[in-house]
Amino acid sequence: MRAVVMEAFGAPEQAVLKDLPAPVPGPGEVVVRTRAAGVNYPDLLVVEGKYQHKPPLPFTPGKELAGEIVSVGAGVDQWKPGDRVMAQVEYGAFAEDVLAGADQCFALPDGMAFTDAAAMGLVYQTAWFALLDRGGFKPGETVLVLGATGGVGMAALQLVKALGGTALAGVTTMSKADAARAAGADHIIDLSGEDLRDGLRDQVYAVTDAKGADVCIDPLGGDPFDAAMRALAWCGRMVVVGFAAGRIPVIKANYLLVKNIAVSGLQWSDYRDRTPARMAEAQAEIFRLHTEGKLKANVMATYPLEDMADALAVIRDRKVVGKVVLEV
Ligand SMILES: NC(=O)c1ccc[n+]([C@@H]2O[C@H](COP(=O)([O-])OP(=O)(O)OC[C@H]3O[C@@H](n4cnc5c(N)ncnc54)[C@H](OP(=O)(O)O)[C@@H]3O)[C@@H](O)[C@H]2O)c1
């Protein structure tokens, strides 16, 4: 079977396509024949050797895929060959056959396209737990989503709307603002201005009767994080998801005291590994909302497996709007 292989950490362009032996499932494992694989910002970090968990070399990147189960290992009774699933792995998804834990597979609703399913795992799960678990979001609240045109951001915007909130989309590249509106944003918050520190709060106050945002989902860090802290409402919740803007922010504790603000972090892979049953419940809800037409996979482009470097370049070069997916 063919797989993308990185012989060393470095630029995605160093990846090669290789023929590898087909995997055999061990106890509790399944093999999934890949039809589509979601490409994520963390894949870029893994490939470049900048991710917190570095795979042993050589390795196949990729954290999620959708396809059909072809074989099951000992003790696996919830899946059988032919079942259509989305599956998550630490790495290895950019291959024709992928070994996955049986508890890391999620049944696809009838009729759901593999490409859509591959785009509705990691980023939706991240947005789900950021919003509902760490952010304590309740219907009727206002959520400021930074990085709103990226994978996590667009998923968060859609979830806020599907779950009955008001969505403020923080957008840096303003030519992408229409995509945020299409994902359901009630208001666009322009993050590209010179005076972000006051400008962000002024814009949020203008659309919330000077109340501020109840929750902020932040995949950016840096200056947008600092500015967003000042735009939170009384008892607001800031959820740290990532640092795409490049700087890990430092928090002044007096901000927390003065407005009763809570700051929490969100690590998606911990929910995946420590609470697979909760992850399965969340994914079933995400797929149910998709079936009901309340969520839409945000696939901007698809690439063949051998063009992984082009797909990752879209993310690296900040051209991404929603998700890119590899089709196998
Ligand atoms: N904690 C977790 O478990 C978890 C899970 C998934 C992702 N993440 C992290 O969350 C962040 C976003 O992930 P994603 O999948 O949404 O990424 P993505 O699809 O590449 O989107 C990133 C978004 O950030 C915006 N952005 C603003 N300033 C940026 C800058 N200086 N550099 C790059 N992008 C910038 C981009 O919009 P503009 O083009 O408009 O600027 C883009 O919409 C990443 O840091 C990722 O590692 C964390």
The ligand as an SDF file (V2000), in Angstrom:
LIG
                    3D

 48 52  0  0  0  0  0  0  0  0999 V2000
   -5.0970   22.8550   21.1880 N   0  0  0  0  0  0  0  0  0  0  0  0
   -5.4560   21.9580   20.2900 C   0  0  0  0  0  0  0  0  0  0  0  0
   -5.7870   20.8280   20.6290 O   0  0  0  0  0  0  0  0  0  0  0  0
   -5.4770   22.3600   18.8540 C   0  0  0  0  0  0  0  0  0  0  0  0
   -6.2130   21.6380   17.8910 C   0  0  0  0  0  0  0  0  0  0  0  0
   -6.2240   22.0970   16.5650 C   0  0  0  0  0  0  0  0  0  0  0  0
   -5.4900   23.2290   16.2210 C   0  0  0  0  0  0  0  0  0  0  0  0
   -4.7640   23.8650   17.1700 N   0  0  0  0  0  0  0  0  0  0  0  0
   -3.9940   25.0800   16.8650 C   0  0  0  0  0  0  0  0  0  0  0  0
   -4.9020   26.1200   16.5380 O   0  0  0  0  0  0  0  0  0  0  0  0
   -4.2970   26.9850   15.5900 C   0  0  0  0  0  0  0  0  0  0  0  0
   -5.2310   27.1230   14.3920 C   0  0  0  0  0  0  0  0  0  0  0  0
   -5.4680   25.8480   13.8230 O   0  0  0  0  0  0  0  0  0  0  0  0
   -6.3420   25.7650   12.5070 P   0  0  0  0  0  0  0  0  0  0  0  0
   -6.4640   24.3200   12.1700 O   0  0  0  0  0  0  0  0  0  0  0  0
   -7.5750   26.5460   12.6190 O   0  0  0  0  0  0  0  0  0  0  0  0
   -5.3420   26.4710   11.4870 O   0  0  0  0  0  0  0  0  0  0  0  0
   -5.6140   27.0880   10.0460 P   0  0  0  0  0  0  0  0  0  0  0  0
   -6.7320   26.3430    9.4020 O   0  0  0  0  0  0  0  0  0  0  0  0
   -4.3140   27.1960    9.3690 O   0  0  0  0  0  0  0  0  0  0  0  0
   -6.1690   28.5560   10.3790 O   0  0  0  0  0  0  0  0  0  0  0  0
   -5.3950   29.5080   11.0590 C   0  0  0  0  0  0  0  0  0  0  0  0
   -6.1650   30.8220   11.0560 C   0  0  0  0  0  0  0  0  0  0  0  0
   -5.4630   31.7600   11.8290 O   0  0  0  0  0  0  0  0  0  0  0  0
   -5.4770   33.0260   11.1520 C   0  0  0  0  0  0  0  0  0  0  0  0
   -4.2630   33.7550   11.4460 N   0  0  0  0  0  0  0  0  0  0  0  0
   -4.2200   35.0030   11.9700 C   0  0  0  0  0  0  0  0  0  0  0  0
   -2.9730   35.3840   12.1650 N   0  0  0  0  0  0  0  0  0  0  0  0
   -2.1870   34.3720   11.7380 C   0  0  0  0  0  0  0  0  0  0  0  0
   -0.7800   34.2080   11.6560 C   0  0  0  0  0  0  0  0  0  0  0  0
    0.0670   35.1590   12.0730 N   0  0  0  0  0  0  0  0  0  0  0  0
   -0.3330   33.0560   11.1360 N   0  0  0  0  0  0  0  0  0  0  0  0
   -1.1660   32.0950   10.7200 C   0  0  0  0  0  0  0  0  0  0  0  0
   -2.5220   32.1980   10.7800 N   0  0  0  0  0  0  0  0  0  0  0  0
   -3.0110   33.3400   11.2860 C   0  0  0  0  0  0  0  0  0  0  0  0
   -5.6410   32.7070    9.6860 C   0  0  0  0  0  0  0  0  0  0  0  0
   -6.5240   33.6690    9.1670 O   0  0  0  0  0  0  0  0  0  0  0  0
   -6.0050   34.8850    8.2660 P   0  0  0  0  0  0  0  0  0  0  0  0
   -5.4750   34.2610    7.0200 O   0  0  0  0  0  0  0  0  0  0  0  0
   -7.2210   35.6920    8.0850 O   0  0  0  0  0  0  0  0  0  0  0  0
   -4.9500   35.5910    8.9970 O   0  0  0  0  0  0  0  0  0  0  0  0
   -6.3490   31.3720    9.6720 C   0  0  0  0  0  0  0  0  0  0  0  0
   -7.7250   31.5690    9.4940 O   0  0  0  0  0  0  0  0  0  0  0  0
   -2.9350   26.3760   15.2670 C   0  0  0  0  0  0  0  0  0  0  0  0
   -1.9780   27.0090   16.0740 O   0  0  0  0  0  0  0  0  0  0  0  0
   -3.0780   24.9280   15.6740 C   0  0  0  0  0  0  0  0  0  0  0  0
   -1.8480   24.3340   16.0320 O   0  0  0  0  0  0  0  0  0  0  0  0
   -4.7460   23.4600   18.4640 C   0  0  0  0  0  0  0  0  0  0  0  0
  1  2  1  0
  2  3  2  0
  2  4  1  0
  4  5  1  0
  4 48  2  0
  5  6  2  0
  6  7  1  0
  7  8  2  0
  8  9  1  0
  8 48  1  0
  9 10  1  0
  9 46  1  0
 10 11  1  0
 11 12  1  0
 11 44  1  0
 12 13  1  0
 13 14  1  0
 14 15  2  0
 14 16  1  0
 14 17  1  0
 17 18  1  0
 18 19  2  0
 18 20  1  0
 18 21  1  0
 21 22  1  0
 22 23  1  0
 23 24  1  0
 23 42  1  0
 24 25  1  0
 25 26  1  0
 25 36  1  0
 26 27  1  0
 26 35  1  0
 27 28  2  0
 28 29  1  0
 29 30  1  0
 29 35  2  0
 30 31  1  0
 30 32  2  0
 32 33  1  0
 33 34  2  0
 34 35  1  0
 36 37  1  0
 36 42  1  0
 37 38  1  0
 38 39  2  0
 38 40  1  0
 38 41  1  0
 42 43  1  0
 44 45  1  0
 44 46  1  0
 46 47  1  0
M  CHG  2   8   1  16  -1
M  END
$$$$
